Amino acid sequence: MSASKDDTLYEPQGKEQRNNGAGEWFFSGQTGGADVRRGLIAFDIAAGIPAGATVTGVSLTLNMSRTIAGEIDIRLHRLLDDWQEGAGQGFGNEGSGASAVPGDFTWNYRVFMSLDWSTPGGNFFPVASATVTVGGPGSYTWQSSGLVANVQKWLDDPTTNFGWVLLGDETKSRTTKRFDSKENEKETNRPVLVVEYTPS
């Protein structure tokens, strides 16, 4: 299953809000300038799995394509608010994103200039659904009973499906990991969610 949306929350410098919804990458961790990045990703579960099915296995595979950090735990947390993928695209490696325009989502806004996050930086469940240690560039897969529970919840009640936020090490600088997005030019590097289930 391909992602329905992905993007990056850029902790703002001053008042400027930034977005990278149309970019080839999304980010997680803290930059050399001590600014936090959080990746968001969602999948249309109800469109890909028959209603009433029992989810038995879930795996999310992402390609991490650039970093200066060593091994970092990247945690998936279930988002508690809906959000709208933006249209911004940063220059170069997209690490700073682009200036947000109305309709984008940002660190402070679920919809820029019209709808706030209840908590800046995204509102998410405090306990991680899955964690993987990410080192150098390559493919990484998250699997857990927590992801199974998330996807089952979203299948049973699609109105609660807001996807996941990727949280890296936000306690020190230079921990950022760059992941390939659904817009990445190399199709084989795009995010993939595999869901195993038993039909009703």
Long-range contacts (C-beta under 8 A, 24 or more apart in sequence): 1-43, 1-44, 1-45, 1-48, 1-192, 1-193, 1-194, 1-195, 2-43, 2-182, 2-190, 2-191, 2-192, 2-193, 3-41, 3-42, 3-43, 3-181, 3-182, 3-190, 3-191, 3-193, 4-42, 4-43, 4-44, 5-40, 5-41, 5-42, 5-83, 5-84, 5-85, 5-163, 5-182, 6-39, 6-40, 6-41, 6-42, 6-85, 6-181, 6-182, 6-191, 7-39, 7-40, 7-83, 7-85, 7-86, 7-105, 8-37, 8-38, 8-39, 8-40, 8-97, 9-36, 9-37, 9-38, 9-39, 9-40, 9-105, 9-106, 9-107, 9-121, 9-122, 9-165, 10-35, 10-37, 10-96, 10-97, 10-106, 10-107, 11-35, 11-36, 11-37, 11-107, 11-121, 12-106, 12-107, 12-108, 16-99, 17-99, 17-100, 17-104, 17-106, 17-107, 17-108, 17-109, 17-112, 18-88, 18-90, 18-96, 18-97, 18-98, 18-99, 18-100, 18-106, 18-107, 19-86, 19-87, 19-88, 19-97, 19-98, 19-99, 19-100, 19-101, 19-104, 19-105, 19-106, 19-112, 20-86, 20-88, 20-89, 20-90, 20-94, 20-97, 20-98, 21-85, 21-86, 21-87, 21-88, 21-89, 21-104, 21-105, 22-86, 22-87, 22-88, 22-89, 22-183, 23-88, 23-89, 23-90, 23-94, 23-97, 23-181, 23-183, 24-94, 24-180, 24-181, 24-183, 24-184, 24-185, 25-65, 25-66, 25-93, 25-94, 25-178, 25-179, 25-180, 25-181, 25-184, 26-166, 26-178, 26-179, 26-181, 27-94, 27-95, 27-176, 27-177, 27-178, 27-179, 28-74, 28-166, 28-167, 28-168, 28-176, 28-177, 28-179, 29-69, 29-72, 29-168, 29-169, 29-170, 29-175, 29-176, 29-177, 30-168, 30-169, 30-170, 30-171, 30-172, 30-173, 30-174, 30-175, 30-176, 31-95, 31-173, 31-174, 31-176, 32-173, 32-174, 33-173, 34-173, 36-121, 36-170, 37-95, 37-168, 37-176, 38-121, 38-122, 38-165, 38-166, 38-167, 39-165, 39-166, 39-179, 40-79, 40-83, 40-122, 40-163, 40-164, 40-165, 40-166, 41-163, 41-164, 41-166, 41-191, 42-79, 42-161, 42-162, 42-163, 42-164, 43-161, 43-163, 43-193, 44-161, 45-151, 45-154, 45-155, 45-158, 45-161, 45-195, 46-154, 46-155, 46-158, 46-161, 48-195, 49-151, 49-155, 49-195, 49-197, 50-197, 50-199, 50-200, 51-155, 51-200, 52-199, 52-200, 53-155, 53-197, 53-198, 53-199, 53-200, 54-152, 54-197, 54-198, 54-200, 55-148, 55-151, 55-152, 55-155, 55-195, 55-196, 55-197, 56-148, 56-196, 56-197, 56-198, 57-143, 57-148, 57-194, 57-195, 57-196, 58-143, 58-144, 58-147, 58-148, 58-150, 58-151, 58-193, 58-194, 58-195, 58-196, 59-141, 59-142, 59-143, 59-147, 59-193, 59-194, 60-130, 60-141, 60-142, 60-143, 60-147, 60-164, 60-191, 60-192, 60-193, 61-139, 61-140, 61-141, 61-142, 61-191, 61-192, 61-193, 61-194, 62-139, 62-140, 62-141, 62-142, 62-179, 62-180, 62-191, 63-137, 63-138, 63-139, 63-140, 63-179, 63-180, 63-184, 63-189, 63-190, 64-134, 64-136, 64-137, 64-138, 64-139, 64-140, 64-177, 64-178, 64-179, 64-180, 65-137, 65-178, 65-179, 65-180, 65-189, 66-93, 66-137, 66-177, 66-178, 67-134, 67-136, 67-137, 67-176, 67-177, 67-178, 68-174, 68-176, 69-169, 69-174, 69-175, 69-176, 69-177, 70-135, 71-133, 71-134, 71-135, 72-133, 72-134, 72-135, 72-168, 72-169, 72-175, 72-177, 73-131, 73-132, 73-133, 73-134, 73-168, 73-169, 74-131, 74-132, 74-133, 74-134, 74-140, 74-166, 74-167, 74-168, 74-177, 75-128, 75-130, 75-131, 75-166, 75-167, 75-168, 76-128, 76-129, 76-130, 76-131, 76-142, 76-146, 76-147, 76-164, 76-165, 76-166, 77-124, 77-125, 77-126, 77-127, 77-128, 77-129, 77-164, 77-165, 77-167, 78-124, 78-125, 78-129, 78-150, 78-162, 78-164, 79-122, 79-123, 79-124, 79-125, 79-162, 79-163, 79-164, 79-165, 80-118, 80-123, 80-124, 80-125, 80-162, 81-110, 81-117, 81-118, 81-122, 81-123, 81-162, 82-110, 82-162, 83-110, 83-122, 83-162, 83-163, 84-110, 84-111, 86-112, 93-178, 95-176, 95-178, 122-165, 124-164, 124-165, 128-167, 129-164, 134-168, 134-177, 151-195
